[in-house]
Amino acid sequence: MILKILFTGASSFTGSWFVQELAQAGHTVVAAFRRPREAYTGIRKERVERAASCSTPFYGCPFGDESFLELLRSQPQWDLLCHHAADVENYKSPLFDPAQAFSSNTKNLPAILQLLKDKGCRTVLLTGTVFEQREGGEQNARALSPYGLSKGLTAEAFLYYTECQQMRLGKFVIPNPFGLYEEPKFTTYLAKSWLNYQTPHVACPLYIRDNIPISLLAKAYAKFALELCGFPAQSNFFAFRPSGYVETQGEFTSRFAKEMSSRFTCPCPFVLEEQTQFEEPLSRINSTPLDWQQMDWDETHFWDALARYYEAYYGRK
């Protein structure tokens, strides 16, 4: 089955990978980018260019704006909306406004769903996160942050309005992805430190988290997207919660150091600090381990490519 897909959020780390994997699976992807092409810089520009190279890009087309509605009208058919975009500006801040983000994430949603339905589309795939309410392995879990709250509220609105339109909703819940073209977060900090002969410190080694290679996550996303469009019509909601390396952050650091030390030309020491503060839940993980062999994913190839990527970007010049 070949799908005609409208994808939002392709400039993000995960989104750019998802678009590439969908295209490699043979689907026709139209990528709606929020900003004009020239507005993207740095690593985000690289991700935009990678996604645009295997899709039909539309720039200056934010979700819910008139330009987005016109894009919907301009095509004779749609099979699937992949709504991956979300308001993430200052998402780590306690002052993040979940109400404003929710409004942006769901702008003109009823009208969008009606237009999709008019074009033959009956399926929507929404991206979620383990950090929103009722995710992360606990049915009664609270949102981890105002950003997590906005994602959970967004999912509730999508579920409500797709039910009203008798459309199928899939929710793909993301844990902690890492890999090529990532935002400079934990694994980048580790690799950058080692490549500059520094010893990184891990402040929260006891948290249990679900770190997953981005290329594996992208394969899982493309597989779920295809399966979602073939699921029974009488069911309205399907969720998929793929899982990677479930372990403490200290154990993951040790795993990461072992893989990089065999590929870098420098040692990879680290210090696990004594964790006494637990401002976040001890465990936040997904529930479905992936069968890597069945998905034709090569773990060794992933680590090889990741080491080369870090050396090119963060090694001593």
LINWO-V798677 format. One record per pair of residues at least 24 apart in sequence whose C-alpha atoms are under 8 Angstrom apart, sorted by the first residue. I is the first residue (numbers start at 0). GAP is how many residues later the second one is. Records with the same first field share a line. If there is no record, write none. Layout:
BEGIN
I: GAP ; GAP
END
This chain:
BEGIN
0: 225
1: 24 ; 25 ; 26
2: 24 ; 25 ; 75 ; 76 ; 77 ; 223
3: 24 ; 25 ; 26 ; 73 ; 74 ; 75 ; 76
4: 24 ; 25 ; 73 ; 74 ; 75 ; 76 ; 77
5: 24 ; 25 ; 26 ; 72 ; 74 ; 75 ; 76
6: 24 ; 25 ; 74 ; 75 ; 76 ; 77
7: 24 ; 25 ; 55 ; 74 ; 75 ; 76 ; 77
8: 24 ; 25 ; 74 ; 75 ; 76 ; 77
9: 37 ; 38 ; 41 ; 74 ; 75
10: 33 ; 34 ; 36 ; 37 ; 40
11: 32 ; 35
12: 31 ; 34 ; 168 ; 169 ; 170
13: 163 ; 200 ; 204
14: 69
15: 31 ; 32 ; 34 ; 35
16: 34 ; 197 ; 198 ; 201
17: 200 ; 201 ; 203 ; 204
18: 32 ; 35 ; 36
19: 30 ; 31 ; 34
20: 197 ; 198 ; 201
21: 200
22: 31 ; 32
24: 197
27: 27
28: 25 ; 26 ; 27
29: 25 ; 26 ; 27 ; 28
30: 24 ; 25 ; 26 ; 27
31: 25 ; 26 ; 27 ; 28 ; 29 ; 30 ; 31 ; 36
32: 24 ; 25 ; 26 ; 27 ; 28 ; 29
33: 25 ; 26 ; 27 ; 28 ; 29
34: 24 ; 25 ; 26 ; 27
35: 24
42: 138
45: 135
46: 134
62: 41 ; 42 ; 43 ; 44
63: 40 ; 42 ; 43 ; 44 ; 45 ; 48
64: 42 ; 43
68: 43 ; 46
71: 40 ; 43 ; 44
72: 42
74: 44
75: 43
76: 42 ; 43 ; 44
77: 38 ; 41 ; 42 ; 43
78: 41 ; 42 ; 43 ; 44 ; 150
79: 41 ; 42 ; 43 ; 44 ; 45 ; 149
80: 40 ; 42 ; 43 ; 44
81: 42 ; 43 ; 44 ; 45
82: 41 ; 42 ; 43 ; 44
83: 42 ; 43
85: 65
87: 59
90: 55 ; 56
91: 53 ; 55
93: 51 ; 52
94: 51
95: 50 ; 51
96: 49 ; 50
97: 48 ; 49 ; 51 ; 52
98: 51
100: 46 ; 49
101: 48 ; 49 ; 51 ; 52
104: 49
105: 48 ; 51 ; 52
108: 49 ; 52
109: 51
112: 48 ; 49 ; 52
113: 51
121: 44 ; 45 ; 46
122: 44 ; 45 ; 46 ; 47 ; 105 ; 106
123: 43 ; 44 ; 45 ; 46
124: 44 ; 45 ; 46 ; 47 ; 100
125: 29 ; 43 ; 44 ; 45 ; 46
126: 44 ; 45 ; 46 ; 47
127: 24 ; 27 ; 43 ; 44 ; 45 ; 46
128: 43 ; 44 ; 45 ; 46
129: 43 ; 44 ; 45 ; 154 ; 155 ; 156
130: 153
134: 151
135: 39 ; 147 ; 148 ; 149 ; 150
136: 147 ; 148 ; 149 ; 150
143: 136 ; 137
158: 78
161: 74
162: 73
165: 70
166: 69
167: 65 ; 67 ; 68 ; 69
168: 67 ; 68 ; 69
169: 58 ; 67 ; 68 ; 69 ; 70
170: 66 ; 67 ; 68 ; 69
171: 49 ; 67 ; 68 ; 69
172: 66 ; 67 ; 68 ; 69 ; 113
173: 67 ; 68 ; 112
174: 34 ; 35 ; 36 ; 37 ; 67 ; 68 ; 110 ; 111
175: 33 ; 34 ; 35 ; 36
176: 34 ; 35 ; 36 ; 37 ; 40
177: 33 ; 34 ; 35 ; 36
178: 34 ; 35 ; 36 ; 127
179: 34 ; 125 ; 126 ; 129
186: 69
187: 122
190: 69 ; 119 ; 123
191: 118 ; 122 ; 123
193: 72 ; 73 ; 74 ; 75
194: 69 ; 71 ; 116 ; 119 ; 120 ; 121
195: 119 ; 120
196: 69 ; 70
198: 69 ; 70 ; 71 ; 72
199: 69 ; 70 ; 71
200: 69 ; 70 ; 71 ; 72
201: 48 ; 68 ; 69 ; 70 ; 71
202: 69 ; 70 ; 71 ; 72
203: 45 ; 46 ; 68 ; 69 ; 70 ; 71
204: 43 ; 44 ; 45 ; 46 ; 67 ; 68 ; 69 ; 70
205: 42 ; 43 ; 44 ; 69 ; 76
206: 41 ; 42 ; 74 ; 75 ; 76
207: 38 ; 39 ; 40 ; 41 ; 74 ; 75 ; 76 ; 77
208: 36 ; 37 ; 38 ; 39 ; 40 ; 74 ; 75 ; 76
209: 33 ; 34 ; 35 ; 36 ; 37 ; 74 ; 75 ; 76
210: 32 ; 33 ; 34 ; 35 ; 41
211: 31 ; 32 ; 33
212: 31 ; 89
214: 82 ; 87
215: 76 ; 81
216: 25
218: 76
219: 70 ; 75
239: 48
240: 45 ; 46 ; 47
241: 44 ; 45 ; 46 ; 47 ; 48
242: 42 ; 43 ; 44 ; 45 ; 46 ; 47
243: 45 ; 46
245: 39
258: 44
259: 43 ; 47
262: 41 ; 44
263: 43 ; 47
END
